[in-house]
Amino acid sequence: MAVLGLALFLPTLPAAAEDGHDLWLRYLPVQESRVAAYRAQATELAAATATPTQRVARDELLRGLQGLLGTTPAVVPKAGRAGALLVGTPASSPQLRALKLDLSTLGEEGYLVRSVRIDGRAATVVAANTDVGALYGAFHFLRLIQTAQPLDALDIREVPRTKVRVLNHWDNLDRYVERGYAGESIFDWHRLPGWKDPRYTDYARANASIGINGTVLNNVNTSAQMLTPMYLEKAAALAEVFRPFGIKVYLSARFSAPIEIGGLKTADPLDPAVRRWWKAKTDEVYRTIPGFGGFLVKANSEGQPGPQDYGRSHADGANMLAEALAPHGGIVMWRAFVYSHEEPDDRAKQAYTEFVPYDGKFAPNVLVQVKNGAIDFQPREPFHPLFGAMPKTPLMMEFQITKEYLGFATHLAYLAPMYEEALRADTHASGPGSTVARVVDGSLDGHALTGMAGVANIGVDRNWSGSHFDQANWFAFGRLAWDPYLEAEAIARDWVKMTFSTDPAVVDLVVAMMMGSREAVVDYMTPLGLHHLMGRGHHYGPAPWVAGGPRADWTSVYYHRADAKGIGFDRSATGSNAVAQYAPPLAAQFGDLSTVPEEFLLWFHHVPWDHRMASGRTLWDELVLRYGRGVDYVTGMRRTWDGLAGKIDPERHAQVAAFLAIQEQEAQWWRDASIAYFQTFSKRPLPAGAAPPAHDLEYYQALQFPFAPGDGK
C-alpha cells in the first residue's frame, strides 16, 4: 500500500508538518473525550482478505482506526468480542451470512452499516453484496468517526443514485493539463508501465472514499496515439492499480483515429471498413485492459473531427462505437458540448438543435454527456435546456471541478452550491418536480444507465488541487455523483471536519466562508446573468472589451452586447428565442422581463441601464453594487481566515491566507476593470458611496498575460 503521509503513522507530529497531501483522509487523533467510546466500538476487526479489494478495505480500516484512535483493533477470523467490527459480504463471511441481513436492494455498490448483536454482544456490521460495496461502507464507517458522529444505534443503508461516476482528466500525453492549475498530470506516461508511482494508489483511495468509480485518463482534445499498443499498455498498468478500489479506466477516443493510426482514408461511421477497424481496436483494448469502461468522445466541436465531417449525425458516430463496445459491456460517453465553425445565431442553442432530433436514436449503451449550462462552465448559467428535452436518451451530467472560469486555483470558490443549483433546477419536462437531478439519476424517464462526470482539478502539486480549498470541490463532486440530492452545506461540513478541524467554532466559520464563496465570484466577475467576459483563450482576468478574431462567439462583446441603450443578450422571443428550448412554464418565466430571476436577467434579456430592479435601484447602480459586494465578501473571508490563526496548522493556514490576498486583489481588479468598461456605455455616474476604479480603462485593457496557465504551451 502507498503511504499517504507521515501524519497517518506518527499522529503526534505537530500539525505544521501538513502539506495537504492527505486530503480528507488525514485520520488524526479524535478528541480525547471521544476516544474511549470509539475504541469500545472497534475492539476487533473481522474482515476477509481473499481478494485485492477485501485487502484494501481491511488495510484502510486498520490505517484509519490506528490514526483516529491511537490503537489498532485485533484482527480476528470471526467477531467474538463486544464492540467487534464485521466487514464483508455473505459470500466472504459465513458469520455475516448467518445474520441474514436484507441486502436485496443494495445492488452491486451499495452497503449497509448497522449496529447488531452477535451471540448477545454488541457489534457493528459493514455489509454489501460485493467487495467494492463493502469498501465504500468501510470508508463511510471511518467518516463517521472523522466527523465525530456516534457509532451506537447505526442503521445506514446507502445505494448510489448514479451508475457511472467518473473524473474526466483533461491531461495530455506530454503531461500538460488543459485548464489545469495544480501542475502537471499525475499520470507519468513516459515511465509507465514500468514505474507505478505510489501516488496512483493514493489517488485511487481518495476517489474510492467518495464513491467515484471511473476515470477518463486523457484529454477530450485527444491524440489518436492514446489508442496505440504502447499507450494501451501504460493505461493497463494504471487500471491494475485502480481495479481493487472499484475504479474503471476509460479513454477519450479521437474520432479520426482510423485515419491517423489505422491507415484508412476515411472515418465515416457508416463505412464498413471503419466499423471493422473500431471493433478490432476495441477488442484489442479489452484484451489489454480487462474491465475497461468505454470511450469518451468530443466530436465536431472546437475543430475536433466527428461524424458530421461525413454528413452523419451524432447518433451515427456514437452508435458505431457503442456497437464495438457492447459485447464487452462498455459504454460511450458522447459529449453534447458542440458548436461548429459555422456560427449559429446563438451558441447557447446549438447543442439542443443538434441532439434533440436524435432523441431515442442512440444505442442503449450510450450516455449523452451534457454540461450543466449551455455555454461553457460559467460562474453561473441556467441549467442546460437539453435536460428534460430528451426523455428517451440517458443524459449524463458534466460538471467542471477545475475552476477555468472562476479564478483558477487561487480563488476560493466552493462549487457544491453551483452543482446543487443545477441539480435542483426544475425542468418542468413532466410537470413540476421534474428536476435535473431526476433526469440525471434516471428516475424521471426510467433509465438504468446513468452517470455524472467531473472535469478533474488534480495535478502533481503536493495538495493535489493547487489550493487546499479546491480539494473540497473534488470531494463534493464525488458525494453528489453518489447522491445528487445531498445538500452542499452538509457536504462542506463533513469536508471541513475531515480536513481542518472538528472544533464546532472552526467548522461553523469555515463552512460559512465556503457557502457564500461561489456567489461572491459571480458578483465580482459576472453579476446578474453576464457571462464569458474573461480574457481570450486563457480565461484569466476581466476582458469584457474582447472583440474581433476568428469567431464572434469567442469574444466577450458577443455575450454582453452592451451599448448606449443597455446590456445583455436577448434570448427572449424577440431575440434569439433560446427560451423556447425550455418547457413552456420556464420559457414564459425566462422570456418575460418582469418574471425572469434577476440572477439570469442579462442572460436572457438586453436590459436598459435605467431598468428598475427589485431593490429599487437602476440596473446600472445594481450592477456596480454587485461588483462591490463580491469584493467585500472576499475581504470578509480574509478577515475570518486570519482569525483562525492558531486553530489551523500554520503551513496550510499560511497558503490559504496568501491565496485569499491574491483573490481580494483580483476581485478588485475585476470590479474596477468591468465598471470602467461598462461605464463607457452607460454614461452614468457611480452610485453614492461606490469608489471609482483605481485606473482608467486604457490601463486595464493594456494588461497582457501571455503565460497564464491552462491554455496551450
N, C-alpha and C positions, 0 to 999 in steps of 0.2 A: 504493500500500500504506500502511496505517496504521503509525505508529511506536509500538512497544511501550515505548519508554523510551530516554533518552539513553545509558544504560549499554551498549546494543547498538552504538552508533556511536562512543562515547568510552570504550572499555574501561579506560582508565587513570584514570577518575574514582574518587574514594575511595568505598569501599563504603557509607559513611554516607549517600550520596545515594539509597540504595534505599528504596522505599516498598512493595514487594510487587506492584506493578502488572504486572511482567514474569512473574509466576507461575513456572513451571518452565522457561520459555523465556528465561532470562537470557543465555545464551551468553557468559559471561565467560571471559577467557583461561584455558586449561588450564595445568597445572603446566609450568614451563619444561623439565623433564626429558622431557616427552612431546611437546612441540611439534614437534620435528624429525621424529619418526616419523609423526605425524599429517599433517604437511604433505607428506611424501613419498608419502602415500596419498590425497592430494587435490590433485594438481598442476593438474588441469584438469577442467572440467565440461562434459559433452556432454549437453544436455537440450533437448528440443523446447519451443517456446513458441507453438505454433499455437492453443492453446485457453486459456481463462482458468485452468483447473486446472493445465495444464502450466506456465503462467507463475507461478502460486502456488508450485508445487514448486521451480522454478528459483530464484525470489526467496528462498524460505525457506532453501535450501541456501547461497546466497550470503550471506545475512544471518548464518546460523548459523556458517558457516566463517570469515567475517570476524571475528566476535566471539570465537570459540573459539581460532582460530589466528593472528589478527592479520594475515592476508593473505587476499586473495580469489583463488580459483583462476581461471585463464584460462578464459573461456567460448569453447568451440570447437564447430564443427558436428559433428565426429566425434572420438572418442577416438583419440589417437595417441601420447601420451607415457606413460611408465611412471608409475603412480600415478593414472591417469585415473579419473574417476567418470562412469559412463554410466547415465543415468536415463531411463526411459520404458517404452513398450510396443512390441511387434512392429510395430504399426501406425504408431507415431510415429517409430521409429528403424530404418532399414534395417540399421544396424550391429548393433543388438541382435537384430533378426530373424535375422541371419546366424549368430548364436551358437547358434540352435536350442535354446534352453533349454526345459525341460519346465515349462510354466506351466498345464498342463491341470487341475491340482487347486486352483488359486488362486481360482477364481470371479471375481466382479466386484470384490471389495475386497481380496483377498489380495495378497501381494507376496513377492518373493524378493530377498534381499541376499546377494550371493555374490562371493567372490574368484575372478577368472577371468584368463585370459591372452588378450590381443588382439594379434594379429600378434607373438606372442612376448613381449609386455610385460605386466607385472602391472597389473591394473585391478580396479575394483570395479563391479559391476552392481547397480542397483536396478531390478528389472523387475516388471511386472504386466500383467494383461490390459486394465486400464483406467487412465485418468489418475488417478482417485481412489486406486486401489491404489498407483500409483507415488508419490503424495503421502504416503500412510501410510508407505511404505517410506523416503521421504526423511526423515521425522520420526524413524523408527527409527534410521536411519544417524546422524543428529545425536545421538540419545540415547546411542548407543554412545560417542561422544566425550565427551559431557557427564558420563557416568558412569565415564569413564576405562577403557573396555574396549579390548582390542586390536582392530585392524582387519585383521589378516592371517588368512588361512585362514577367512574368513567363509562360512557356509552356513546362512543363516537363511530359513526358509520359514514365513510367518505367514498364517493364514486366520482371520477372525473366527468365533467359535463361535455367535454370535447375529446375526440379520439386522437387527433394529431396536434401535438403541442410542440412547436419547433422554433428554434432560433435560426434566422437567416443571417449567415455571415457574409458581408459584402467584402470578402477577402480575396485578393488576387494571388496568383501562384508565386509572385515575387515578394509576397508578404505585405504589400501595400494594402491598406484597408480604406476603401472608398467610404467617405463620411465617417471615418474612424478617428476618435480623439483620445485614444489611450495607447498610442504607439502601434507597432507592427502587429501583424497577425500572430496569434499564438500557435498557428499551425506552421511548423518549420519544415516546409516541403523538401528543402534540399537534404536535410538529414534523415527524413523519413525514407523508407520504412525501418531503417536500422536503428535509429535512436527514437525511442518513445519517451519524450520528456515527461517527468513526473507531474508536470503541470497539467497534462491531459487528464490524469486521474483526478486532480483537484477540480478541474472543470466539470468532469462527469459527476462527481459528488455534489457539487453546488447545484447543477441542473436537476439531478435526481431529488435533491432535498426540497425542491419546489414543484416537482411533478412534470418537468419538461422531459419529453420522451423522444425528441428528434433534433438533429442538427444538420443544416444545409451548409456544407463546408466551404463553398466558393461563391463568388460574386454572381449576381444575376446578370451583370455585364460580363459574361464568362468567356474564357478561352476554350476552344474545342480540345486543347491539349488535356483538359481535365478528364476526358474520356479515353485517353490512350493507355495502353497497358502499364506504362511506367507510373502514371499518376493513380490509376486504379489500385495498384499495389500499395501505394502510400495511403490512400483512403482506407484500404482494408486494414492497415496497421492501426489507424485511429479507431475504426469500427471494433477491432478486437479489444481495445481499451474500454470503449464506451459500452459494449454489449452487456457486461454484468450489471450495469447501472440502468438497464432498460432503455437505453438511448440508441435509436436507429440513425444511421448515416443516410443522408440524401445528397444529391448533387444537382447543381444548376447545369442544365444541358443547353448547349448552343444549337439553335435550330439548323444552322448551316453546317453542322459537323459532318454530314455525309459528303459534302464537297471538300471541306478543309482537311479532314483526316481519313475520309473514306474513298477518295478517288472518283466520286461520282460527279456528274456535270450538273446535277440539279438536287434540290432538297424539297421538291414538290411533295407534299404529304400524300397525294393520291397516286404518285408514281410507284408501281410495284417494286422496282429495284430499291427505292428509298425505304419503303416499308420493310423489305427484307433486311436492309442494312441495319435499321433500328432494332429489329427483332434479334438479329445476331449480336449486335452490340449490347443489348440489354441482357441477353443470355450470358454474355461474357462478364458483364458487371456482376451478375448474381453468382457466377462461378468464383469470382474473385472476392466478392464481399457478401458472404452469407447473411441473410436477413436484411439486405439493402432495402431502404424505404421507398425510393422512387425519385422522380425528377421534378425540379422546379424550373419553370421556363418564363423568361421575359422575351416576348416576341412582338415585332412590329411596333416598337416603342423606342423613342430617342435613337433611332437609326439602327436598332438591332434587327437582325433578319427574322423572318417569320413566314407563316403561310400566305399572308396577303401579297407577298412578293410574287406569288404564282396564281393570284386570283382566287385563293382559297380562304376559308373562314377560320376563325379561332377554333371553332369546334373541329374542323378538319385536322388542324395541327395537333390539338390536344388528344383527339381520339386515335390518331396514328400512334402516339407514344403510349396511350392507355392500352392499346391492343398489344403492344410489345411487353408491357409490364403486367398485364392481367394474369397470365399463367403463374407468375411468381408472387402474386398478392401485393404488387406495388401500386403506387398511386402517382398521378400527375397533379402538381400544383401549378395551375396556369394563371399567371398574373393578369389582372384586369387593368393595371396601370399602363394605359396605351394612349398615345397621341401621335399622330402621323406628322410627317413633314408638310403635308398639305394642311395649313392652319384651318381649323374649324371656326365657326362663328363664336364659339365659346368653348375653351378647352375643358371646362368642367362638365360638358355634356357628352364628350366623346366616348367614354367607356360605356355609358348607358346605351348610346346609339349603336355601338359595335357588338355588344353582348346580349342585350335583351332579345333581339330577334332569334337568337340561338338557344333560348331557354328550353330545357328539356332535350336538347340535341347532343349534349355531352355524354360521354360514356360513363357508366356507373362509378368508375374508379378515378374520376376527375373532380378535383376541387378547384373552383374558380376563386383565386386569391385576390381580395378586394381591400384596398387601403381604407382607413377609417373615414377619409374625406376624399372629395373628387379632384382636388388639385394636387397636393404633394406634402403631406406631413406638416402642415402649417400649425402654428401655436394654437389656433382654433379654426375648425371648419365644421359646418353642419355635416351630419352623417352622410355617407355616400348614397346617392339615390339608387344604386344597384341593390342595396339591402332592402328586401321586400318586393323587388321588381322581378325576381327570377325564382318563383316558388318551386319550379321543377328541377332546379340545379342547386346542389350544395355550395354555399358561399363560405369561404374561409376568411376570417378577419386578418388583416395585416396591419400591425402597429409598428411604429418606429420606437426603439428603445434609445438608440443613439440620437442625440439632440441636434440634428442637422440644421433645423431652423429655430432652435430655442437656445442659442448661445453657446453651443458646444459644451465641453466638459466643465468649463469654469463657471457656468451659471447654474445655480441651484434651482432646479425645476423638477419637482416630483410629479411624474406623469400619470400616476394612477387616477387622479381626478379627471384627466383628459380621457383616459381609457374608459372610465366609468361613465362619463358624459356620453360617449359614443354608444356604449353598450346599452345604456338605459333609454336612449332615444327611441321614441315610438314611431315606427314606420307607418302605422295605420293600414298596413297592407291587407290585414284580415280583420279590420276593426281596431278599436282601442286595445292597448296591451300587446300589440304586435311589435315588441321591442327588437332592436338589433341583436341583443343577446339571444333572443329566441330564434332568430334567423341563424345565428352562428352555431348555437348548440343543437340545431336541427328540430327542436320541439315545435316550431311554428308550422313547418311543412312536412314533418315526418321523415327527415333524412337521418340515416345511420352514420354516414361518413361526414365527419365534422372536423373543424380544426381552427387553430389560431396560430399565427406566425408573428414573431417579433424580430425586427432588424437589430442585430446584436450591437452592443456598445463595448465589446470586450477587446482588449489588446494586451500587450506584454507589460504594461505598467504593473508595478507590484500590487496596486489596489484594483487591478483588472479593468477598471472603467474610466480611468483618468481622474475621477473625482470620487471621494468616499460616498457622497450622497447619490451619485449616479448608480451605485450598487442597488439602491432602493428601487430603481426602475426595472432592472433585471429581475429582482425579487418579486416586484408587483406584477410584472408580466406573467411570470410563471404561476403565481397564485390565481390570477384572473383567467389564465388559459385553462387551468383546472376547474375553476368555478367562476364564470363571468358575472355572478350575482353577488360576489363579495363586495364589501364596502372599502373604498380607498383609505379611509381613516383607520379602520381596523387593521388593514394590511400594514399601514405606516406604523401603527403602534407595535405590532409584532416585530417589524424590522428594527425599530429603534431599540427595543428591549434586547434583541439578539445582537445588535451591532454596537451600541454605545453604553446603555445602562438600563437597569430595571428600576432605578430610583424614580418614583412617580413624578417628582418635580421636574426632573430632567426629561422624562418621557413626554410629559404634557407640553413643555416648552418647545421641544424639537418637533413633535408632531404638529403643533400649531404653525410653526415655521413652514413645514413641508406642505401643509394643506392649502396655504394661500400662495405658494411659490409659483405655480404654473399660471395662475391668474395674473400675478404680477408681471410675468413675461409677456402675456397677452397685452397688458396695459401699456408697457413701455416699448413694445415692438409693433403690435398690430391691433390696436383697440377698435371696438365697435364693428368688427367684421372685415377690417382691412386685411390684406394677405399678400404674401410673396413680394415683400418690399426689401429683401435682403440683397447684399452685394451680389453681383452677377457671378455665376459659376461656383465660387466658394461659399456663398451664402453667409458670409461673415459681415456683421455690422449693417447699419442702415444705408440704404441706397434707393430711396423712392424715386430718384431722378433718372434711373437707368432707362435708356431708350435706344432704339436702333439695333443693329446686329442682324444675325441671320433669321431670327424668328421674333415676331411680335410677342408671342406668349412666353418668351424668355426675358421679358422686360418688366420692370415694375409699373411703368405707366399703363401697360395693358390692363393691369388689375385694379389700380386705384382710380384711373380716369379723372383725376382732379382737373377742374377748370374753374373759370370765374363764377360759374353758377353753383357748383357743388362738388361732391366727391362720392365715389363708389361705383360698383359695377352693376348695371341694371340687368338683373336676371328675371325680372317680372315679365308679365305677358306683353308689356310694351317694349321690352328689351330682348335679350336672348331667349327668354321663356324657359330657362333652365328649371324654373319652379314646376313646370309641367311634368318633370320626371319624378316628382314625388306624388304620393297618394293625394287625392283631391282635398282632404281637410288640411294637409300641410301645404299644398300648393296655394290654397286660399290664404292661409296664415302667412306664409313666407312672402307671397306676392303682394300683400297689402301693406302699405307703408304704416298704417295705423295699428297693425297687429303683429308685424314681424318682431321677434325678440330682438332687443337692442344689441345683443352680442353678435347678431348676424345682419344688422342693419345695412352696413356698407358692402356686405357680401351679395345681397340681393337687390340693392337699390342705389341709384345715383341720387344723392340727397342734397337739397340746398343747404348752404352754410348756415342760414338762419333758421333752419328747421327746429321746432321746439321739441326738446327731449322730455322724457318722463320726469327728470329732475327740475324741469322748468327752464333749464339753460338752453342756449342755442347749441346746435351741433358743433360749431367751432369751439365754443367755450368748453363743452363737454369733452371734446377730443383733447384739447390741451390739458384739461384737468385729469383725464385718464392717463395720459403720458406721465404726468407728475405723480399720480397715485402709485404707478408701478415703481418709480424710483424710490418713493417714500417707503414702500413695503420692503425693498431690499435694504434700505437704511435700517429699518426695524429689525430685519433678520440679523444684520451685523451686530446690532446692539444686544439682541438676545444671545447670540452665539458668544460674544465677548463675555457676557455674564456667566457663561457656563465654564469658563476657565477654572481648572482645578477639579471639575467634575467629569471632564472628558480627558483621556490621555493626551499629554502635551503634543505628541507628534501629529496625530490626526487633527487635534484642535487647531494647531498652527496652520496646517494646509487648508482646512476649510475656511479659516479666518482670512487667509491670503486670497482665496478664490472669491469670497464674498466681497472683498475690497475691489477685486477686478470687476465683479458683476455690478457693483454700485457705480463704478466709473463708466462702464459700458452702457448701463441703463441710462445714465445721464446723457451720454453721447447719443443714444437712440432718441431720447426725448428731445434734445436740443436740435439735432440734425433734422428730425422729422418736422418739428414745428417751424424751423427756419424755412424748410422747403414748402410746406403746405401753406404757410402764410403768404407766399408769393401769389397764390391763387385766391385765398380767402380775402386778402386785403383788409383784414380785421385786426384790431388791437388784441393783445392778450388779456384774458380776464383778470380782474383785480387780484393782486397777490401772486400772480404767476410770474416767475423770473424770466427775463429774456434769455435766449440761447447765449452760451458763453462766447461763441464765434459767429461770424457771418456765414452765409450759405456756401460761399466760394471755398472757405476753409474745409468744410466737411466734404464737399464734392472733390476736393483735390487729394484727399487721403487715398492711398493705394496699399493693397495688401497682397503682393504677388506670391507670398509664401504661406498664405493661410492654409491650414491643414484640411485634408478631406476631399480635395478636388484636383486630381491629377498630380503629376510629379515634376 
